[in-house]
């Protein structure tokens, strides 16, 4: 049987964070992560409904060890998933995650001092067992298989579609339809404004209202401090500011609920206008009896004000063939009904627990410090805060687990929370009145009436208790490993156990030192001071403007829209900066029409819609062409750039490149990402075959390498690097162009984005060269029709109607056949790539899609 020191169950937000902390703080402990699904991400990989986003700010929802650097504090689901994948890639966790491994049961053996976990593997759910010394459960709190949908009368008679947000169909398009969303919680508040952008009308039907508050999507402090302190420090200060203000607001709301409700209602009235009926937003409960819903930039209020969303407070009598009949007698016509009616809660992922053959019922246990269970040794679970970001408690829990493991390494076999105080009264697990919680409380452990059995909703108290509190507190009992010179389990530490007198234990279990408390107080003071300074007029400059999403261009006069004429001519083909660019040779090119920009997402989407074409990254992988591929690369996907925050393995590109199953032109940053709103960006994650298919459909072809280089040079001589403006600079210096989308700063850690873009740019945002062509340098690498060879040894003059066949093509290696790509991309920097010159060239595998690779086409047709 396989054995691990630590077994982590779940590769979502909590599991990835736990793995990183274990890897960092307990480097001698072996571990692996079991994930029941086919990819990491948990909630953020599961939920795909329109508008899915965080319901708390990312400065606190992000990890403490990896500051959130995104511009939006309330981030969309795709960005959060990218953040998780980047974290896993940065810490090389992928080999430690075992996908399609569903943990079904865990049995503790006191004689062996270990857990034996039963695991169902693969689609066939083949049963395996893995033992571990410590078990950490990071499965979240709800059932991934299904959400909660009440049974309404007449549902079978409805002629439209009924959808639960937890399993949103990828192909579903509700544009132009009348949609009813049942519910008023966080999911409905997120979903309704997103649907309203394209639906004919959206109705939010609620049985009772929820407290909702508008909040800026971008944090003013983070954006204001970033130019002065850098993104990381600004994010850390913002995190502390949000922690403190969030806790203050919660405490104020609990002590002064009427005043808090008045403040919230005043904001709603101001947002919706003096004539709006506030009964649709005035709950029957007190603030924070249920979780508050945050609305980024008040998006739901804006949709209501514009008339695209209607809110009704009523109950459903039954479904009809055309919609819903309400108990008030009103009928609602609907093409589709979305049941945002909550989650089906599930404690510890439904894991069946036993100790020495005795089954454990969770409802009969008490939670110790909100993360361990009475009577269960060497087990911890993650359950986040209900009044703050989930990850805050997850981070503290994982840190506490590392402390436990370090003490276990001092000769202990296990530690068990033991309830010995008869004055501790069991209380319900969470003091929330939300329906989805109330109907599931019997599936969760109880909490106690006081510490350490009390579930605190206070990050600062938990921070002190879990990072600095005593491990041998009389409740958590420690048992020595049996062996020579060691007492057996019967000699366990009791109450004030003997090991408390050791110098090491005294340091670890003592009260917080004054200097530690001072550090925490200083951090809070700095955060508050910076927050106050931001409000002083003139003290800080405004934040940098948001990146543009489109750069409109005037109509072109070519035979097809968007094409410009490139006159023929002779030039010196090649360069001398890198060996593959030489020798420099004379070349002649006939005139041709060329796309003035790269092919865009919008253009490629029209091609796919017209033809039904399926790209290489969307098709099953033919493993016979590439034997020995790792399991994740045997799934359809693409190579995606992941921005690390630090380099741990020198220049190993695997730190910033990751193959992501599910990444393709529709989802260029991986599953959950989208090109919605990015129609003017260059299409990426396409292969040579995809580009050729588009070109054939459009009646065009890919440019040859000579054609492409001549067009990029715009009649400039060889041996000179040509920026997008056509102005030359010496190639020997490999000068970075100033009018092109490239990486400014140290790659891959810090892109200063002084060109206005931190990633891809919409086409046409930089000045055209002398031929009227935009973005020939930078933004994305561009495919050509030429098979790659190690030098320019082909014919001097190219036929205008066929691609080059290299004189000495490189033999296809394990990566397969390759073609020439040109122009560099937004990832080219002075310390990496440096191929932002017309003469630069690289090889690209024909069937490998990448997030920085696109193309443009040419038309060999008489000139103007």
Secondary structure as the mmCIF struct_conf table of DSSP 4:
data_model
#
loop_
_struct_conf.conf_type_id
_struct_conf.id
_struct_conf.beg_label_comp_id
_struct_conf.beg_label_asym_id
_struct_conf.beg_label_seq_id
_struct_conf.end_label_comp_id
_struct_conf.end_label_asym_id
_struct_conf.end_label_seq_id
STRN STRN1 UNK A 2 UNK A 9
BEND BEND1 UNK A 12 UNK A 12
HELX_RH_AL_P HELX_RH_AL_P1 UNK A 13 UNK A 25
TURN_TY1_P TURN_TY1_P1 UNK A 27 UNK A 28
STRN STRN2 UNK A 31 UNK A 35
BEND BEND2 UNK A 36 UNK A 40
TURN_TY1_P TURN_TY1_P2 UNK A 42 UNK A 42
HELX_RH_AL_P HELX_RH_AL_P2 UNK A 43 UNK A 46
BEND BEND3 UNK A 49 UNK A 49
TURN_TY1_P TURN_TY1_P3 UNK A 50 UNK A 51
STRN STRN3 UNK A 53 UNK A 53
BEND BEND4 UNK A 55 UNK A 56
HELX_RH_AL_P HELX_RH_AL_P3 UNK A 58 UNK A 61
BEND BEND5 UNK A 62 UNK A 62
TURN_TY1_P TURN_TY1_P4 UNK A 64 UNK A 65
BEND BEND6 UNK A 66 UNK A 66
BEND BEND7 UNK A 71 UNK A 71
BEND BEND8 UNK A 73 UNK A 74
STRN STRN4 UNK A 76 UNK A 76
HELX_RH_AL_P HELX_RH_AL_P4 UNK A 77 UNK A 90
TURN_TY1_P TURN_TY1_P5 UNK A 91 UNK A 92
HELX_RH_3T_P HELX_RH_3T_P1 UNK A 94 UNK A 96
STRN STRN5 UNK A 97 UNK A 99
TURN_TY1_P TURN_TY1_P6 UNK A 100 UNK A 100
STRN STRN6 UNK A 101 UNK A 109
TURN_TY1_P TURN_TY1_P7 UNK A 110 UNK A 113
STRN STRN7 UNK A 114 UNK A 121
TURN_TY1_P TURN_TY1_P8 UNK A 122 UNK A 125
STRN STRN8 UNK A 126 UNK A 137
BEND BEND9 UNK A 141 UNK A 141
STRN STRN9 UNK A 142 UNK A 142
BEND BEND10 UNK A 144 UNK A 145
TURN_TY1_P TURN_TY1_P9 UNK A 153 UNK A 154
HELX_RH_3T_P HELX_RH_3T_P2 UNK A 155 UNK A 157
BEND BEND11 UNK A 159 UNK A 160
STRN STRN10 UNK A 161 UNK A 163
HELX_RH_3T_P HELX_RH_3T_P3 UNK A 165 UNK A 167
TURN_TY1_P TURN_TY1_P10 UNK A 170 UNK A 171
TURN_TY1_P TURN_TY1_P11 UNK A 175 UNK A 176
STRN STRN11 UNK A 178 UNK A 182
BEND BEND12 UNK A 185 UNK A 185
HELX_RH_AL_P HELX_RH_AL_P5 UNK A 186 UNK A 196
TURN_TY1_P TURN_TY1_P12 UNK A 197 UNK A 198
BEND BEND13 UNK A 199 UNK A 200
STRN STRN12 UNK A 201 UNK A 206
BEND BEND14 UNK A 207 UNK A 208
STRN STRN13 UNK A 212 UNK A 215
BEND BEND15 UNK A 217 UNK A 218
HELX_RH_AL_P HELX_RH_AL_P6 UNK A 220 UNK A 229
HELX_RH_AL_P HELX_RH_AL_P7 UNK A 231 UNK A 255
HELX_RH_AL_P HELX_RH_AL_P8 UNK A 257 UNK A 272
TURN_TY1_P TURN_TY1_P13 UNK A 274 UNK A 275
BEND BEND16 UNK A 276 UNK A 276
HELX_RH_3T_P HELX_RH_3T_P4 UNK A 278 UNK A 281
BEND BEND17 UNK A 284 UNK A 285
HELX_LH_PP_P HELX_LH_PP_P1 UNK A 286 UNK A 286
TURN_TY1_P TURN_TY1_P14 UNK A 287 UNK A 288
BEND BEND18 UNK A 289 UNK A 290
HELX_LH_PP_P HELX_LH_PP_P2 UNK A 291 UNK A 292
STRN STRN14 UNK A 293 UNK A 296
TURN_TY1_P TURN_TY1_P15 UNK A 297 UNK A 298
HELX_RH_AL_P HELX_RH_AL_P9 UNK A 299 UNK A 305
TURN_TY1_P TURN_TY1_P16 UNK A 306 UNK A 307
BEND BEND19 UNK A 308 UNK A 308
STRN STRN15 UNK A 309 UNK A 313
STRN STRN16 UNK A 316 UNK A 319
BEND BEND20 UNK A 321 UNK A 322
STRN STRN17 UNK A 323 UNK A 326
TURN_TY1_P TURN_TY1_P17 UNK A 327 UNK A 328
BEND BEND21 UNK A 329 UNK A 329
STRN STRN18 UNK A 331 UNK A 333
BEND BEND22 UNK A 335 UNK A 335
STRN STRN19 UNK A 336 UNK A 339
STRN STRN20 UNK A 345 UNK A 345
HELX_RH_3T_P HELX_RH_3T_P5 UNK A 347 UNK A 350
STRN STRN21 UNK A 352 UNK A 355
TURN_TY1_P TURN_TY1_P18 UNK A 356 UNK A 357
STRN STRN22 UNK A 358 UNK A 360
HELX_RH_3T_P HELX_RH_3T_P6 UNK A 362 UNK A 364
STRN STRN23 UNK A 366 UNK A 366
STRN STRN24 UNK A 367 UNK A 368
TURN_TY1_P TURN_TY1_P19 UNK A 369 UNK A 371
STRN STRN25 UNK A 372 UNK A 373
TURN_TY1_P TURN_TY1_P20 UNK A 374 UNK A 375
TURN_TY1_P TURN_TY1_P21 UNK A 377 UNK A 378
STRN STRN26 UNK A 379 UNK A 381
BEND BEND23 UNK A 386 UNK A 388
HELX_RH_AL_P HELX_RH_AL_P10 UNK A 390 UNK A 408
TURN_TY1_P TURN_TY1_P22 UNK A 409 UNK A 411
STRN STRN27 UNK A 412 UNK A 417
TURN_TY1_P TURN_TY1_P23 UNK A 422 UNK A 423
HELX_LH_PP_P HELX_LH_PP_P3 UNK A 424 UNK A 426
STRN STRN28 UNK A 427 UNK A 427
BEND BEND24 UNK A 429 UNK A 429
HELX_RH_AL_P HELX_RH_AL_P11 UNK A 435 UNK A 438
TURN_TY1_P TURN_TY1_P24 UNK A 439 UNK A 440
HELX_RH_3T_P HELX_RH_3T_P7 UNK A 441 UNK A 443
BEND BEND25 UNK A 444 UNK A 444
STRN STRN29 UNK A 446 UNK A 447
BEND BEND26 UNK A 449 UNK A 450
TURN_TY1_P TURN_TY1_P25 UNK A 451 UNK A 452
BEND BEND27 UNK A 453 UNK A 454
HELX_RH_AL_P HELX_RH_AL_P12 UNK A 459 UNK A 468
BEND BEND28 UNK A 469 UNK A 469
BEND BEND29 UNK A 471 UNK A 471
BEND BEND30 UNK A 474 UNK A 475
STRN STRN30 UNK A 476 UNK A 480
HELX_LH_PP_P HELX_LH_PP_P4 UNK A 481 UNK A 482
STRN STRN31 UNK A 483 UNK A 483
TURN_TY1_P TURN_TY1_P26 UNK A 484 UNK A 485
STRN STRN32 UNK A 486 UNK A 486
HELX_RH_3T_P HELX_RH_3T_P8 UNK A 489 UNK A 491
STRN STRN33 UNK A 493 UNK A 493
BEND BEND31 UNK A 495 UNK A 496
HELX_RH_3T_P HELX_RH_3T_P9 UNK A 498 UNK A 501
BEND BEND32 UNK A 502 UNK A 502
HELX_RH_AL_P HELX_RH_AL_P13 UNK A 503 UNK A 509
BEND BEND33 UNK A 510 UNK A 510
HELX_LH_PP_P HELX_LH_PP_P5 UNK A 511 UNK A 513
HELX_RH_AL_P HELX_RH_AL_P14 UNK A 514 UNK A 534
TURN_TY1_P TURN_TY1_P27 UNK A 535 UNK A 535
BEND BEND34 UNK A 536 UNK A 536
TURN_TY1_P TURN_TY1_P28 UNK A 537 UNK A 538
BEND BEND35 UNK A 539 UNK A 540
HELX_LH_PP_P HELX_LH_PP_P6 UNK A 541 UNK A 548
BEND BEND36 UNK A 549 UNK A 549
HELX_LH_PP_P HELX_LH_PP_P7 UNK A 554 UNK A 556
BEND BEND37 UNK A 558 UNK A 560
TURN_TY1_P TURN_TY1_P29 UNK A 561 UNK A 562
STRN STRN34 UNK A 563 UNK A 566
STRN STRN35 UNK A 569 UNK A 573
BEND BEND38 UNK A 576 UNK A 578
HELX_RH_3T_P HELX_RH_3T_P10 UNK A 579 UNK A 581
BEND BEND39 UNK A 583 UNK A 583
STRN STRN36 UNK A 585 UNK A 589
STRN STRN37 UNK A 592 UNK A 595
BEND BEND40 UNK A 596 UNK A 597
HELX_LH_PP_P HELX_LH_PP_P8 UNK A 598 UNK A 599
STRN STRN38 UNK A 600 UNK A 600
HELX_RH_AL_P HELX_RH_AL_P15 UNK A 601 UNK A 611
HELX_RH_3T_P HELX_RH_3T_P11 UNK A 616 UNK A 618
BEND BEND41 UNK A 619 UNK A 619
HELX_LH_PP_P HELX_LH_PP_P9 UNK A 620 UNK A 621
TURN_TY1_P TURN_TY1_P30 UNK A 623 UNK A 625
BEND BEND42 UNK A 626 UNK A 626
TURN_TY1_P TURN_TY1_P31 UNK A 627 UNK A 628
HELX_RH_3T_P HELX_RH_3T_P12 UNK A 631 UNK A 634
BEND BEND43 UNK A 635 UNK A 636
STRN STRN39 UNK A 637 UNK A 641
BEND BEND44 UNK A 645 UNK A 646
BEND BEND45 UNK A 648 UNK A 649
TURN_TY1_P TURN_TY1_P32 UNK A 650 UNK A 651
HELX_RH_3T_P HELX_RH_3T_P13 UNK A 653 UNK A 655
TURN_TY1_P TURN_TY1_P33 UNK A 656 UNK A 656
STRN STRN40 UNK A 657 UNK A 661
TURN_TY1_P TURN_TY1_P34 UNK A 662 UNK A 662
BEND BEND46 UNK A 664 UNK A 667
TURN_TY1_P TURN_TY1_P35 UNK A 668 UNK A 669
BEND BEND47 UNK A 670 UNK A 670
TURN_TY1_P TURN_TY1_P36 UNK A 671 UNK A 672
TURN_TY1_P TURN_TY1_P37 UNK A 676 UNK A 677
TURN_TY1_P TURN_TY1_P38 UNK A 679 UNK A 680
STRN STRN41 UNK A 681 UNK A 682
HELX_LH_PP_P HELX_LH_PP_P10 UNK A 683 UNK A 683
BEND BEND48 UNK A 685 UNK A 685
HELX_RH_AL_P HELX_RH_AL_P16 UNK A 688 UNK A 698
TURN_TY1_P TURN_TY1_P39 UNK A 699 UNK A 699
STRN STRN42 UNK A 701 UNK A 702
HELX_LH_PP_P HELX_LH_PP_P11 UNK A 703 UNK A 704
HELX_RH_AL_P HELX_RH_AL_P17 UNK A 705 UNK A 713
TURN_TY1_P TURN_TY1_P40 UNK A 714 UNK A 715
HELX_LH_PP_P HELX_LH_PP_P12 UNK A 716 UNK A 717
TURN_TY1_P TURN_TY1_P41 UNK A 718 UNK A 719
STRN STRN43 UNK A 720 UNK A 722
TURN_TY1_P TURN_TY1_P42 UNK A 724 UNK A 725
BEND BEND49 UNK A 726 UNK A 726
STRN STRN44 UNK A 728 UNK A 730
HELX_RH_3T_P HELX_RH_3T_P14 UNK A 731 UNK A 733
TURN_TY1_P TURN_TY1_P43 UNK A 734 UNK A 734
HELX_LH_PP_P HELX_LH_PP_P13 UNK A 735 UNK A 737
BEND BEND50 UNK A 738 UNK A 740
STRN STRN45 UNK A 741 UNK A 741
BEND BEND51 UNK A 745 UNK A 746
TURN_TY1_P TURN_TY1_P44 UNK A 747 UNK A 749
TURN_TY1_P TURN_TY1_P45 UNK A 754 UNK A 755
BEND BEND52 UNK A 756 UNK A 756
BEND BEND53 UNK A 758 UNK A 759
STRN STRN46 UNK A 762 UNK A 762
TURN_TY1_P TURN_TY1_P46 UNK A 763 UNK A 764
BEND BEND54 UNK A 766 UNK A 766
TURN_TY1_P TURN_TY1_P47 UNK A 770 UNK A 771
BEND BEND55 UNK A 772 UNK A 772
BEND BEND56 UNK A 776 UNK A 777
STRN STRN47 UNK A 778 UNK A 778
BEND BEND57 UNK A 779 UNK A 780
STRN STRN48 UNK A 781 UNK A 787
HELX_LH_PP_P HELX_LH_PP_P14 UNK A 788 UNK A 788
STRN STRN49 UNK A 789 UNK A 789
BEND BEND58 UNK A 790 UNK A 791
BEND BEND59 UNK A 794 UNK A 794
BEND BEND60 UNK A 796 UNK A 796
STRN STRN50 UNK A 797 UNK A 797
TURN_TY1_P TURN_TY1_P48 UNK A 800 UNK A 801
BEND BEND61 UNK A 802 UNK A 802
TURN_TY1_P TURN_TY1_P49 UNK A 807 UNK A 808
STRN STRN51 UNK A 809 UNK A 809
HELX_LH_PP_P HELX_LH_PP_P15 UNK A 810 UNK A 812
STRN STRN52 UNK A 813 UNK A 813
TURN_TY1_P TURN_TY1_P50 UNK A 814 UNK A 815
STRN STRN53 UNK A 816 UNK A 816
STRN STRN54 UNK A 818 UNK A 822
BEND BEND62 UNK A 823 UNK A 823
TURN_TY1_P TURN_TY1_P51 UNK A 826 UNK A 827
STRN STRN55 UNK A 829 UNK A 829
TURN_TY1_P TURN_TY1_P52 UNK A 830 UNK A 831
STRN STRN56 UNK A 832 UNK A 833
BEND BEND63 UNK A 837 UNK A 837
TURN_TY1_P TURN_TY1_P53 UNK A 838 UNK A 839
STRN STRN57 UNK A 842 UNK A 845
TURN_TY1_P TURN_TY1_P54 UNK A 846 UNK A 847
STRN STRN58 UNK A 850 UNK A 850
TURN_TY1_P TURN_TY1_P55 UNK A 851 UNK A 852
STRN STRN59 UNK A 853 UNK A 854
STRN STRN60 UNK A 857 UNK A 859
#
